[in-house]
């Protein structure tokens, strides 16, 4: 009896690698389901998404639809345009993120400088004169980035424009991989799913953390970070037609859902209450449950940890997390 038990256990272990291959093979070939990729928000922690993508590419998995929020929208848009994990890793590691995030002029060492009506202190833009704003509006150069926030993000938009190399207005379904970008409309206090228009501007809108970046005016909406409403848009990619969803979630501290209207977040102290309470948790929890293959790397890092060594470690964590989970499929 004991020897028979050992034989059964041995047989089970021997079949595990074969079972993993069979499950992954179901996601390949002409008869595979339509696969949707979801990339969640999390700032610098998006480096881990690159590591997961590297592992998925090694398995030969391809995607039919992509939806992303915040940093996930940036990586998702680039992936939709043809970038792959190795190129995303090179891009992530080669940027001067402090300069990009603050629009700092690196070529200056002046204490204060007036650059055509934009006042800089130590290279950081701190004020635009009314005369300069009026001049830009009159010449048709009025920025779509307006409202309260420390940074315009002009350099980020320029980077996105150079990387995506798309027309000023494009249908996101026409990209090599159809794409959706998730933002939040301050005016209506609703989720905004961007499916056409300026791709760089949509990417910039999705990552507009309130207070840190100015909102983006687009299609009559005033857009900020999509993570306020839908930080893991599994439902969005399913609406696109995905039959099987692979989701990469950067969220570390999970919470129970609670009833809380986004409208409450716009009062004094309301935004702080929103950040603490996260009213979007119900949709988030539903989306986690709806994903077919779910990656959630453990990351002891912050959203602003863009230092090169930390980015490398997070990419590695994402890769190892994915390889481990994929070996169990």
C-alpha positions as CSV (number, residue, x, y, z in Angstrom):
1,X,0.0,0.0,0.0
2,X,2.8,2.4,0.9
3,X,4.7,1.7,-2.3
4,X,1.5,2.3,-4.3
5,X,1.0,5.7,-2.5
6,X,4.6,6.7,-3.4
7,X,4.1,5.7,-7.0
8,X,1.0,7.9,-7.2
9,X,2.7,10.9,-5.7
10,X,5.7,10.5,-8.0
11,X,3.5,10.3,-11.0
12,X,1.7,13.5,-10.0
13,X,5.0,15.4,-9.7
14,X,6.2,14.1,-13.0
15,X,3.0,15.4,-14.7
16,X,3.2,18.9,-13.3
17,X,5.6,20.4,-15.9
18,X,3.5,18.8,-18.7
19,X,0.3,20.3,-17.2
20,X,1.9,23.7,-17.0
21,X,2.9,23.5,-20.7
22,X,-0.6,22.3,-21.7
23,X,-2.3,25.3,-20.0
24,X,0.1,27.8,-21.6
25,X,-0.3,26.2,-25.0
26,X,-4.0,26.9,-24.7
27,X,-3.0,30.6,-25.0
28,X,-1.1,30.1,-28.2
29,X,-1.9,29.2,-31.8
30,X,-4.7,30.1,-34.1
31,X,-7.5,28.7,-31.9
32,X,-6.4,30.5,-28.8
33,X,-8.8,32.9,-27.0
34,X,-8.5,36.7,-27.6
35,X,-6.0,37.8,-24.9
36,X,-6.3,41.1,-23.1
37,X,-3.4,42.7,-21.2
38,X,-4.1,45.0,-18.3
39,X,-1.4,47.2,-16.8
40,X,-2.1,48.8,-13.5
41,X,-0.9,52.1,-12.1
42,X,1.8,52.6,-9.5
43,X,4.4,55.1,-10.7
44,X,8.0,53.9,-10.6
45,X,6.7,50.4,-9.6
46,X,5.7,50.1,-13.2
47,X,9.3,48.8,-13.7
48,X,8.0,45.4,-12.3
49,X,5.4,45.3,-15.2
50,X,8.4,45.3,-17.6
51,X,9.8,42.2,-15.8
52,X,6.5,40.4,-16.0
53,X,6.2,41.3,-19.7
54,X,9.7,39.9,-20.3
55,X,8.6,36.6,-18.8
56,X,5.4,36.5,-20.8
57,X,7.3,37.1,-24.0
58,X,9.7,34.3,-23.2
59,X,6.6,32.0,-23.1
60,X,5.6,33.2,-26.5
61,X,2.4,34.9,-25.4
62,X,0.9,37.6,-27.5
63,X,-1.9,40.1,-26.8
64,X,-4.9,41.2,-28.8
65,X,-6.0,44.1,-26.6
66,X,-4.3,46.3,-24.0
67,X,-5.8,48.7,-21.4
68,X,-3.7,50.7,-18.9
69,X,-3.9,53.2,-16.1
70,X,-1.3,55.8,-15.2
71,X,2.2,54.2,-15.6
72,X,0.3,51.2,-17.0
73,X,-1.1,53.5,-19.7
74,X,2.4,54.7,-20.6
75,X,3.8,51.2,-20.9
76,X,0.6,49.9,-22.5
77,X,0.6,52.6,-25.2
78,X,4.2,52.0,-26.0
79,X,3.6,48.2,-26.2
80,X,0.6,48.8,-28.4
81,X,2.8,50.9,-30.7
82,X,5.4,48.0,-31.1
83,X,7.7,48.4,-28.1
84,X,8.7,45.2,-26.3
85,X,10.0,44.5,-22.9
86,X,13.7,45.0,-23.7
87,X,13.0,48.4,-25.3
88,X,10.8,49.4,-22.4
89,X,13.5,48.5,-20.0
90,X,16.0,50.5,-21.9
91,X,13.6,53.5,-22.0
92,X,12.9,53.2,-18.3
93,X,16.5,53.1,-17.3
94,X,17.7,55.9,-19.7
95,X,15.5,58.7,-18.6
96,X,16.3,61.6,-16.2
97,X,13.0,61.2,-14.3
98,X,13.5,64.3,-12.1
99,X,13.9,66.4,-15.2
100,X,10.9,64.8,-16.9
101,X,8.6,65.0,-13.9
102,X,9.4,68.7,-13.1
103,X,10.1,70.2,-16.6
104,X,13.5,71.3,-15.3
105,X,16.0,73.1,-17.6
106,X,19.2,71.1,-17.2
107,X,21.3,73.5,-19.3
108,X,20.9,76.5,-16.9
109,X,22.7,77.2,-13.6
110,X,21.0,80.6,-13.0
111,X,19.2,81.2,-9.7
112,X,16.2,82.9,-11.5
113,X,15.6,83.1,-15.2
114,X,12.8,84.5,-17.3
115,X,12.3,82.3,-20.4
116,X,9.7,84.1,-22.6
117,X,7.4,84.7,-19.7
118,X,8.1,81.4,-17.8
119,X,10.0,82.1,-14.6
120,X,12.5,79.4,-13.6
121,X,14.2,79.0,-10.3
122,X,17.3,76.8,-10.4
123,X,15.9,75.5,-13.7
124,X,12.5,74.6,-12.3
125,X,9.5,76.4,-13.9
126,X,7.6,78.1,-11.0
127,X,5.4,80.7,-12.7
128,X,4.0,81.8,-16.1
129,X,3.2,85.4,-16.5
130,X,-0.3,86.5,-17.5
131,X,1.3,88.3,-20.5
132,X,2.9,85.0,-21.7
133,X,-0.4,83.1,-21.2
134,X,-2.3,85.7,-23.2
135,X,0.3,85.7,-26.0
136,X,0.2,81.9,-26.3
137,X,-3.6,81.9,-26.4
138,X,-3.7,84.6,-29.1
139,X,-1.1,82.7,-31.2
140,X,-3.1,79.4,-30.9
141,X,-0.4,77.8,-28.7
142,X,-2.5,77.6,-25.6
143,X,-1.5,74.5,-23.7
144,X,-4.1,71.8,-23.2
145,X,-2.4,71.3,-19.8
146,X,-4.2,73.7,-17.4
147,X,-5.5,74.1,-13.9
148,X,-4.0,73.4,-10.5
149,X,-0.9,71.4,-10.2
150,X,2.9,71.8,-9.7
151,X,4.0,70.6,-13.1
152,X,2.9,71.0,-16.7
153,X,4.6,67.8,-17.8
154,X,5.6,69.3,-21.1
155,X,8.8,67.3,-21.3
156,X,6.9,64.1,-20.7
157,X,4.5,64.9,-23.5
158,X,7.4,65.6,-25.8
159,X,9.0,62.3,-24.8
160,X,5.7,60.4,-25.4
161,X,5.3,62.1,-28.8
162,X,8.8,61.1,-29.9
163,X,8.4,57.5,-28.7
164,X,4.9,56.7,-30.1
165,X,5.4,58.5,-33.4
166,X,1.7,58.7,-34.1
167,X,-0.4,61.4,-35.9
168,X,-1.9,64.3,-33.8
169,X,-5.2,62.4,-33.7
170,X,-5.5,58.6,-34.0
171,X,-8.0,55.8,-33.4
172,X,-6.4,53.7,-30.7
173,X,-7.9,50.6,-32.3
174,X,-5.7,51.3,-35.4
175,X,-2.5,50.8,-33.4
176,X,-0.6,47.5,-33.9
177,X,-2.4,46.3,-30.7
178,X,-5.7,48.0,-30.0
179,X,-5.4,50.2,-26.8
180,X,-7.5,51.9,-24.2
181,X,-6.2,54.6,-21.8
182,X,-8.0,55.2,-18.5
183,X,-8.2,58.7,-16.9
184,X,-10.6,60.5,-14.5
185,X,-12.8,63.5,-15.6
186,X,-12.8,66.1,-12.8
187,X,-15.8,67.8,-14.3
188,X,-18.2,64.8,-14.2
189,X,-16.3,62.9,-11.5
190,X,-16.4,59.9,-13.7
191,X,-14.0,57.4,-15.2
192,X,-12.9,58.5,-18.7
193,X,-11.9,55.7,-21.2
194,X,-9.8,57.3,-24.0
195,X,-10.0,55.5,-27.3
196,X,-8.9,58.1,-29.8
197,X,-7.3,61.5,-30.1
198,X,-3.7,62.5,-29.2
199,X,-2.0,59.4,-27.8
200,X,0.8,61.3,-26.0
201,X,-1.8,63.6,-24.4
202,X,-4.0,60.6,-23.4
203,X,-0.9,59.0,-21.7
204,X,-0.1,62.3,-19.9
205,X,-3.7,62.6,-18.7
206,X,-3.8,59.1,-17.3
207,X,-0.7,59.8,-15.1
208,X,-1.8,63.3,-13.9
209,X,-1.6,62.8,-10.1
210,X,-3.8,65.6,-8.7
211,X,-1.6,68.4,-7.2
212,X,1.6,67.0,-8.7
213,X,0.6,67.5,-12.3
214,X,-1.8,69.9,-13.9
215,X,-4.9,68.3,-15.4
216,X,-5.3,67.8,-19.2
217,X,-8.1,69.4,-21.1
218,X,-9.2,66.9,-23.8
219,X,-12.5,66.4,-25.6
220,X,-14.3,68.8,-23.3
221,X,-13.1,66.9,-20.2
222,X,-10.6,67.9,-17.5
223,X,-8.6,64.8,-16.9
224,X,-6.4,63.6,-14.1
225,X,-4.9,60.2,-13.0
226,X,-7.1,57.2,-14.0
227,X,-6.1,55.4,-10.8
228,X,-8.6,57.5,-8.9
229,X,-11.4,55.5,-10.5
230,X,-10.0,52.4,-12.1
231,X,-6.4,51.4,-11.3
232,X,-6.7,47.9,-12.8
233,X,-9.0,48.2,-15.9
234,X,-9.8,44.5,-16.4
235,X,-13.4,45.5,-17.2
236,X,-12.2,47.9,-19.9
237,X,-10.2,45.2,-21.8
238,X,-13.0,42.7,-21.5
239,X,-15.3,45.3,-23.1
240,X,-12.8,45.5,-26.0
241,X,-13.4,41.9,-26.7
242,X,-10.8,40.0,-24.5
243,X,-11.8,36.4,-23.7
244,X,-8.8,35.8,-21.5
245,X,-7.3,38.5,-19.3
246,X,-3.7,38.8,-18.0
247,X,-3.5,41.5,-15.4
248,X,-0.4,43.0,-13.8
249,X,-1.3,44.7,-10.5
250,X,1.2,47.0,-8.7
251,X,-1.1,47.6,-5.7
252,X,0.5,46.5,-2.4
253,X,-1.9,47.4,0.4
254,X,-5.3,45.8,-0.2
255,X,-8.5,47.1,1.4
256,X,-12.1,46.1,1.6
257,X,-14.6,48.0,-0.5
258,X,-16.6,50.8,1.1
259,X,-19.3,53.1,-0.2
260,X,-17.7,56.5,-0.9
261,X,-18.8,58.9,-3.6
262,X,-15.9,60.5,-5.6
263,X,-17.9,63.8,-5.2
264,X,-16.8,63.7,-1.5
265,X,-13.2,63.8,-2.5
266,X,-13.3,67.3,-3.9
267,X,-14.1,69.2,-0.7
268,X,-11.5,70.4,1.8
269,X,-9.9,67.3,3.3
270,X,-11.9,65.2,0.9
271,X,-9.0,64.3,-1.3
272,X,-7.0,63.1,1.8
273,X,-10.1,61.1,2.8
274,X,-10.2,59.6,-0.7
275,X,-6.6,58.6,-0.7
276,X,-7.0,56.9,2.7
277,X,-10.3,55.3,1.9
278,X,-9.9,54.6,-1.8
279,X,-13.6,54.6,-3.0
280,X,-12.5,52.8,-6.1
281,X,-11.8,49.6,-4.2
282,X,-15.1,47.8,-5.2
283,X,-14.3,48.1,-8.9
284,X,-10.7,47.2,-8.1
285,X,-11.6,44.1,-6.2
286,X,-14.1,43.0,-8.9
287,X,-11.4,43.5,-11.5
288,X,-8.9,41.4,-9.6
289,X,-11.4,38.6,-9.4
290,X,-12.2,38.9,-13.1
291,X,-8.6,38.4,-14.3
292,X,-7.7,34.9,-15.6
293,X,-4.0,35.2,-15.0
294,X,-3.1,37.7,-12.2
295,X,0.4,39.0,-11.3
296,X,0.9,41.0,-8.2
297,X,4.7,41.4,-7.5
298,X,5.6,42.2,-3.9
299,X,7.3,45.6,-4.0
300,X,8.7,47.4,-1.0
301,X,9.2,50.6,-3.0
302,X,7.4,53.9,-3.5
303,X,5.8,55.4,-6.6
304,X,8.7,57.9,-6.9
305,X,11.6,55.4,-6.6
306,X,12.9,56.1,-10.1
307,X,16.6,55.6,-9.1
308,X,18.4,53.3,-11.6
309,X,19.3,50.6,-9.0
310,X,15.7,50.4,-7.7
311,X,14.3,50.2,-11.2
312,X,16.6,47.3,-12.0
313,X,15.6,45.5,-8.8
314,X,11.9,46.0,-9.5
315,X,12.2,44.7,-13.1
316,X,13.9,41.6,-11.6
317,X,11.2,41.1,-9.0
318,X,8.5,41.3,-11.7
319,X,10.4,38.8,-13.8
320,X,10.9,36.3,-11.0
321,X,7.3,36.6,-9.8
322,X,6.0,35.9,-13.3
323,X,8.3,33.0,-13.9
324,X,7.3,31.4,-10.6
325,X,3.5,31.8,-11.3
326,X,3.8,30.7,-14.9
327,X,5.6,27.5,-13.8
328,X,2.6,26.7,-11.7
329,X,0.1,27.0,-14.6
